[in-house]
Amino acid sequence: MLTPMVAGGVVFPGLFLLSKNTLQRLPQLRWEEADAVIVSARLVSSVQAVMASTAGYIVSTSCKHVIDDQHWLSSAYTQFAVPYFIYDIYAMFLCHWHKHQVKGHGGDEGGPRAPGSTWAVARGYLHKEFLMVLHHAVMVLVCFPLSVVWRQGKGDFFLGCLLMAEVSTPFVCLGKILIQYKQQHTLLHKVNGALMLISFLCCRVLLFPYLYWAYGRHAGLPLLAVPLAIPAHINLGAALLLAPQLYWFFLICRGACRLFRPRGSRPPSPGQTQD
């Protein structure tokens, strides 16, 4: 178990540092540290997402029996990905820190920082990214032990499908980078926004009904009968995993409405809707 985890602990922070130093030191680039940190963090998240989705596809398509079939990659990648979630909590804090500094809240450049400023930034980070930090903590402290110990080698098909939820992450990361560089009105941002919306809907929201349907097909049950046929704690776990996905999907839909709304158009006022 330790080998994949050690590998993950080297690969993800190492890729972040390599990307950051490359963006800062290449003569053709010479990026500021804040830009290099933010883009590198998005790059690592996208790489992890591609790896997780690929592993999930291999596992889910290899397991014909949704309960008993096993694939070595399911447990290996789960262990490999644990350090990523720990690293990403710190990487997100670095991104928040540099955004805070760029906005001019961190004191004069090169001057001493105000006492307590680091704690203030940390509190602001936890307030803004609380749901994401909680998600990462649950992945490490709850989902990982359950997948390794409680499953006892059962349900690799479902684990593979859950790994494929990461398909939407590269589009989310690219969207954030484009917004960072004020490219919200470009064609690339609109195309990426549409792909992000579709992939998030299919791979994160509709994933859970699909898992219930897949189990129902295996057990010879209709979809609506599956929740009553499986233990209550599984339904509870699925609901807890689905809840933040629905919230994030709502935010994506709200952003898409703003993105594709014609410029200058505003919702009519109540007085304009009546003759």
Secondary structure, DSSP 8 states (H G I E B T S, - for coil): -HHHHHHHHHHHHHHHHHHHHHHHH-TTT---HHHHHHHHHHHHHHHHHHHHHHHHHHHHHH-SSTTT---HHHHHHHHHHHHHHHHHHHHHHHHHHHHHHHTT-S-STTS---TTHHHHHHHHHHHHSHHHHHHHHHIIIIIHHIIIIISTT--HHHHHHHHGGGGGHHHHHHHHHHHHTT-TTSHHHHHHHHHHHHHHIIIIITHHHHHHHHHHHHHT--GGGHHHHS-HHHHHHHHHHHHHHHHHHHHHHHHHHHHHS-TT-----GGGG--
